[in-house]
Amino acid sequence: MLIACSDDSSATAGGGTETDNAIAQDTIVVQDTIIKQDTIIQQDTLIKQDTIVKQDTIIKQDTILVQDSSNIPVIQKATISGAVQKGPFVSGASVYIYELDGENLVQTGKSYRGKTGENGEFKLTNISLDSKYALLEASGFYINEVTGKKSESQVTMTAIADVSGKETVNINFLTHLEYDRVMHLVTEKGITLSEAKKQAEKEIISTFFGDLSSRNFEELNIFGTTDDDAKLLALSVLVLANNSDAQFSELLSLISTDLETDGSYDNETVKAGMADFAAFFINTPKIRNNMKAFNKGSVPDFEKFIYAFWVHNYGLGECDHSNESEIKKNQNEKSNYHTTNFECSEGKWAPYYFNPEYQYGFITDERDGKTYRTTKIGEQVWMAENLRFDGNGHHCYNDDEVYCKRYGYYYTYDQIACPKGWHLPDTTEWRILFDAVGGADVASKHLKSTSWSIAKAPGIEDVQDEFGFSVLPAGVWPFGDEGNAAFYYTSSTISRDGSVIGAWVVNSTSMDEAIKSNTFTTTMLTARCLQDP
C-alpha cells in the first residue's frame, strides 16, 4: 500500500532527510512516498528520475534493499583446490573456472586459470565470483589406468558445482558424465542446480551399478577410500577398456549425450562390450599396481564393482555357498560370449571353458602341482587344456597372466616339456584324433570349445564340444590370430636340419576342418600333451 504525504521533504531509510533529488546509499527514495513494512515492489513499478527499481527488490522496515547494489562478491578471494582425473592428469594441464549466472547457468565472462601438478592436483587462488555457481574445465594428457602409460592425445573433462563454502572441487569422469544431464534439468525442466545434480547423480550410478551414490561427484577421488570412490574408478576403467584415445573420447561423448534427456544409458550393445572386457580381459591386479605407482597410497576396492557390473549384465545372479559349483550360461545375447558358461566357485562366477555335460578325467603334474582336465577320444587320452608348465621359459598372451590359465603358455619347440607319462604328439597321432571325431574336414567344428568367440565365428552356436577337447583360439605369440585360430606343435620334423616342424591349425573361425601346416621351431605356439600308450 502506498500513502501520499504533503510534506516537501523525503524520508530516508535511516530516518534522516535529504533533498528531493538525493538518494542515500542502499536506499531508493520515492518522491513524497513512504514505503510501508513488508511491501514488495514489483519489476519496473517504481520510477524516479530515470531510476528503475529492479525485480526482486524487497522493502523492509522503511528500507529498500537493491540486490548486489554494493557490488560485494558472493565468493571473495577464495582458494579452490582439487584434482583432475580420468586416470590422473599429468602435470601442466590447463584448469579453468568459469563463473555461471544463477538462473540459466550461462557463463558471465569472468574466469580464472591454473595448471595441474602431480597426479592432476590443482589450486586456484584469489577467486572472487558474483555467483556461487561455476563450471570447471580441464584439458590435458592423462595416465591410462589400464596400461599405466600416458595417453597419446588430450581429453577435456568438466564439472559443474555450487562452489560456495567449498575448498575442494574435483573434476573427474563422473562430473563430466553428469554435465549435460544437469544442464538439461536446469534449463529445460526448471529445477535448481542442487536438485538437478542430486537427480543426475542418482540416475547415472543406477544405470551402471543399480544402486546409489551418497556423495556429490565432485567430492569423489580415484585414490579415495569409499565405495563411491571405487565406483568412480570402476566405471572409468570399464568405459576406457582397451579403447584407443580417440575411441574413448567418442564413447565418452556418446554416453553423455544419451544420458542428457532421460538420465539413462540405453546402448545395451556397448554395455555388453564393457561387460565382455570386464569378464574376460581385464587385469585388475595390474590396474591396482598402476594406481599405487601413480599415487603411492590408497586405491579403493574398485574390483568388486567391476565384477558386479559384468555379473549383472550377464544375468548370472548370486553366487554363494548355496549354489557352489553351479554352471550357468551368459544370458546376454548382445555379448560376444553369450554361449560361454560360468561356474560358481568359491563365492564368485568365473568363465568355464569346458563342456558342463562332459565327464572329464584329471591328472596332476607332479613337477608343479597343476591339475589338468583330460578326455578320452577313441583309444587316445588327451589333455583337455593347453600345457602350463613353467620350466624352460614361456609367454602368456599379451604377456598378461590373466590369459595364462585360459590359453596356457606359448612355447618354442625346445621349451615344451610334457608331464611324466605324457608326450608331444606327432603328425600321425593328430590324424588318429581327427579320424576319431569324423575326419580332418570336420575336426575343427567338433573340437572347439563352446566358449570360442562368436563375434569372430558367427556359426559357433552350433558347436557342441561333444568330445571335451575344448579348444580356445589362442593364436600365436606374439599377438597373432588370438580369437581366430588355435595352432599346435607336432613332434614331427619337416626339414633335414630340424629347423622346421609340423603344426596343425586345429580350429579356425572360417572353417570346420583341421589343416596341416609347418613352422619354424622358434615360433611360439600352444601345446597339447598326449598320454603315452
N, C-alpha and C positions, 0 to 999 in steps of 0.2 A: 504494500500500500504506500502511495506517495502523498505527502501532506505539504501543500504550498504555504510558505511563510512570507510576510510582507517586509521583514527586516532586510535592509540593503546589504548586510554583511553575510559572509558564508561561514558555516561551521566546519571545522576540520575534524579529522578522526580523533585527534587527541583532545578535542575540546577547545582549542585556540581558534583565532580568527585570522583570515588573510583577505586581501582584496579579491574582487570578483574574478580576476584573471589568474589568480595564483593557484598552484596545485602542490600540496605538501607531499613529501617522499612517501611512496607506497600508498598514497591516498588519492582518490579521484573525487573532485568536488563538483557537484551538480548545482548549477545556479539556483539559489533560493529554494533548494530542495534538501530535505532531511531524509536519509535512508534509514528506516527502522530496522531493529534487530531481527535477524533470521529472514530477511527479504533477499531473494535471489534475482539478480538482474540477468535477463537472457541476452543472447548474442545481438549486438547492434541496437539494443533498445535505448541506450543512453548515449547521447552525442552532445558534446560541448566544445565549441571552437575547434572543430575538426578532430577531436579526440574520440576514439571508439572504445568502449568497454568490451573486452574480448569475451568469448564464450567460456563458461565455467567460472566466471567471476563470482565470488561469494561475499556477501556483506554480513559482517558480524559486529554487533555492539557498535554501531555507527562507523565501522571501518570497512573499506573496500580493499580486498587483497587481490592484486593483479598477479596471476601465475607467472613465476620466474621473472618478475619485474626487477628484482635485484640482481639478476644475471649470476646468481650463485650456482655453480655446477652441482649436479647430484653426486658425482664422484669427483673428489678433489685430490690431486697429486697422489693417486693410489699406485700401488705396485701389484701387478697381476702376473703370477708365475704359473708354470705348468709344464707339460711335456707333449710333444708331437709324436704320435705313434701309429705306424702301420704294423711293421716292426719299428723299432726305434729309428727316428730320423737321424741322419748324420749331422755333424757339426756344420754350421754355416747356412742352414736352410732359412729362408725368409719367413718371418712370422708377422702378421698384421692383425690389428684390432680396429674394426670399423664401428663407429657409433651408429645405432639404428634409432629412428624415431619411435615413440611409444605407441603409435596407432597401427601403422601398416608395416612396420619393421623395414622401412626403406633406409638406405644409407643417407646420413645427413651431410656427408662430405668431410667429417672430422675423422682422422685415422692416426695410428701410431705404428711404428715398425720396429722389429727387433730381429734377432737371429738365434738359432738353436745352438746349444753347446753339446756336451757329452750326453749320449743317449736321448737326444732330442729335447732336452730341457731348455726352457727359455724363461726370461724375466723381462717384463716391460715396466718401466718406472715412470713416475710423474704423469700418470694417466688422469686426465680431467675430462669428464663427459657430462653433458647436459641431460642425458638419458641413461637409465640403468641397463638398457639392452644393447648388446654388442654382438657382432659377427667376428669370429676369429678364424683366420685362414693361414695355412702354411703350405709352401711348395718346396719340394726338395727330394733328394735321394733318401732311401731307407734301407735298413738291413733286413734282408729276407729271412724270416724265422725258419723256413723250411730248409733253405740251402746254407744259411749262415753267411751269405755273400751280399755285397752291396748291389742294389738294383741298378739296372743299366739305363733306366730313364726315370725322370722325376714324376712324382704324383702330387696332387693337390688334395688336402684334407681340410674340412671346415668344422666349425662348432658354433652354435647359436645359444646364447645364455643370458640370464639376468646376472650381471656381474657385480651388483651392489652388495657390499659386505663380503665379497669373496676374494680370497687371496690366491686361490688356485683354480684354474680352469684348464683342463686337458683337452687336446684336440686328438681324436682317435677315430678308429674305424666306425664305431657306433655313433659318435656325434655326427660323423659325415653322413651315415645312412639316414639319420632322423631328420636332416635339414629340410629336404623337400617336403616331407610329410608335415613337419611343424609349420612351415610357411603356408602350406595348403590349408591347414586347420585354422590358422590365424586370419589369413586373407580371404578365404572362401567360406569358412564356417563361422567366423566372427568370435572365436573364443580367445581367451587370454593366452599369452605365451606360456605361462606356468601350466595352465590346463592342457595346452597343446603338447607340451613336452611330456607330461605325465602319460597322456594317451598314446603318443607315438612310441615312447619307450616300452610301454606295456605291450603294444601291438608287435613291435619288432622282435622282442625277446620271445613272445608267444609263437610267432610264425616260424621261428627256427628251433626253439627248445621246448615249447609247450608249457612254459611256466613264466614267472615274472622276474623283473629286476627291482630291487629295493632301493636303488640309488640312482641319482641322475647320471647320465652317460658321461658328462664332463668331469665327474668325480672318479671315473674308473681308470685303472692303470694296468698295463700288461705285466708289470712287475709287482702288482698288489698281492694281497693275501686272501681276499674274499672270493666267494663263489661268483659274484658279479664280475670281478676282475677276471676270473677263469673263463667265464662265458665270452668276454671281450676277446681274449686271446684265442679261444677255441674257434669262434666264428671268423676271426681274422685269418686263421690258418686254413679253415675249410674253404673260404672263398678264394684265397690265394692258391691253394692246392699246388699243382705243378704247372700253373699257367705262366706264360711269359708276362713281362711287364705290361705290354700292350693289351694282352688278353685280360689281365687282371683289371686294368683301368676301364676297359669296355664293360666288363661284367659288373664292376662297382657302380658304374653309371646306370646300367640296365636295372639293377636291383633297386637303386634309389628311385628311379622313375616309376617302377612298378609299385613301390611302397607308397608313393605320393598320394594317390587318390583314395585308397581304401585301407592302407596300413597293413596289407598282406602281400607276401611274395608268393606268386602263384605259378611260377615256372617249375613244374614238377620234374621236368627233364634235367634242368640244371641242378636242382636239389638232389636228384638221384645220382648225378655225376659227382657231386660233392660227397655223397654217401659212399660211392664206389672208391673214391680216393681214400676216404677215412677207413673203410673196412679192409682194403687190400694193399694199399701202397704207402700209407703214411708211416713215418718213422718217428713216433713220439719221443723215444729216448734221445734221438739226435736233436729234435727241436728243443727239448728241455736243456740239453747241454749247450746248444746255441744260445738260448736265453740266459743261461747262467754266465756264459762268456761275455755277453753284452753287458750285463748288469752286475755280475759278481755278487749276486744277492738272491732274493726270493723269487720264485716262479710259482704262480697259482696252480691249483690242481685242474688244469685245463683238460687233461686226458679223459676224465670221466664225462665231460660234456661232448668231446669228440665221439666217444663210444656211444653215449646216449643218442646222439644225433643219427648215426647210421643204423643203430638197432631200431629206433622208432621209424626211420624212413623205410626200412625193410620189413616192418610189421612183424618182428620176431617176438615181441612181448618180453615177459620177465624170464630171467634165468637165475634159479636158486637151487637149494638142496632138494626141493620138491620135484624138479624136472631135470635133475642131473643126468647127463648122457642123452637127453632128448635131441633128436635131429629134426630141424625144420628147414624148409626151403625159403629163400628170399621171395617175399610176396610182391615186390615192386617190379612190375613189368617194364617200367621205363629204365630200370637199371641194366647196365651191360652184363650183369652177372645174376640175372634173375633165375637162372637154373641152378645156381650154386646152393648147396646145403650148408647149414651151420649147426654146430654141435654145442650144446650147453655143457661146459666143462669148468669145474671149479668156480662157479658163480658168474661166468661170462660166456657170451656167444663167441665162437671162433669159426672161421671158414673150415669146412670139412670137404676135402677134395676127393674123397673116396665114395664108393657106391654103398650107401647105407643098407642095401638089401643083400650085399655080398658077404660071404663068410671068409674073411681073411685069416691067414696064419701070421705068425710073428717070429722074428729072430732078433737076438740082441748081439751086437758086435762087441765081443769081449775086449777089444782094444780101447774103446772109449765109452762103452755102456749105452750107446744109442740103439734104439729099437726101431725096426723096420717092419711094415706090413709085407706079407708075401702072398703070392697067388699061384695056384697050380693050374696050368693050362696044358691040356694033353698030358704028356709024360714029363713035362718040364716044370720046375718050380722057380719062379722069378721073384725078385724084389718088386713090390708094387710101388716103390718110391725110389727116387734117384739117390745115389750114394752121397753121404755127407761126412766122410771120414777126412779129418784134417791131419794128414800125415806128411805129405810131401809138397805142400803148397796148394792153394786153390783160390778161386774167386767166387763171390756171390754176384748175382745180377745187380748191376748198378753199384757194385761194391757196398751193398746195403744188407746188413744182417737180417732185416725184415724178410728178405726173399730166400734166405738160406734153407729154411725148413720147407718152404713151398716148392722151390725148384731144385733143391740140392745144390751141390757145388759144381763149378766148371773146372775141368782138369785138362792139362795136356796129356797126351797118350802115356808118357812116362810117369805121370803123377798118380795114375789110377791104381788103387790097391784095394781089392775086394776083401771082405772078411774071410777068415779061415773056413774052408769048405765051400767057398763060392769063387767064381771066376768071371772075367770079362768074356762074353760070348763071341764066337767067331761068326762069319757070314752064314755058314751052314746052319748054325743054331738059331740065328734070327729067321732064316727061311722056314725052319721047322715050326717056330712060333706063328708065323704068318699063315702057314698051311692049316694050323690048328684052329684059327679063327675065321677061316673061309677063303684064304688066299691073299696074296700081296695086293691084289687090286681092290680089296675092301678092308684090308687090315687096319688102316688109319681110322676109319669110322668106328671099328669095334674096340679099338684100344684107347681112344680118347676118354679123358675124364669128362663127366657132365659139367664140370666147372670151367671147361675151356671157354674163352671169351666169346660170347655170342655177338658182340659188336663187330668182331673181325671174322666171325664164321657164322653167317646167318642161319645155316642149316643145323646148328649144334643142338637144337631142341630134340632132334631125332636120336641123338647119341644116348646109349643106354649103359655103357661101360659094363657090359654083362660078364666080362671075364676078369674084372677087377684090376686091370693093368693101370688104369687111372693116370694116363699121361697128360701133363700140362705143357703149354707152349713156352718152354724156357729159352728157345733160340740158342744163339752162340754168344760167348763172351768175346770182345766187349760189345754189348748192346746191339746185337744183330738178331732180328726176327723174333724178339720177345713178343709174345702174344699171337704169333703167326704159325710157328712151327717148332718141332722138337727134333733135335739131332742127337744120335747116339753113336759112340765108337763101337767098332767091332775089333777083334784082336787079329784080323786078317791083314797081313802086309800086302801091299799092291806093288810097290816099286822094289827093284832089286836091292837098293841100299836101305830099304826100310823107312824112308822118309815120308812116304805116302801110305796112308792107312785107309781101310774101309770104314764107311759111316752110313747110317741109314737116316733118311728123313722119314721118321716113323709116322708122324702126323703133321698134316698141313691144313690150313684153313681152306685151301682151294681144291682139295682132292680127297678121295676116300682111300686111295692106295698108298702103300709104303714104297719109297723109292730108294734104290741103291745109289750111293754117292761115294766120293773119295775126298780126302782132305789131308793136309799136312799134319804130321804128328805134333806140331807145335800149336795147332789150333786148340782152343779151349772149348770142350763140349761137356755135356752131362753124361753120366754113366749109369747103366743098369747092370746089376750082377745076377748071374745065373748059378743055381746050386749045382755043385759037382754031381756027376752021375753016381 
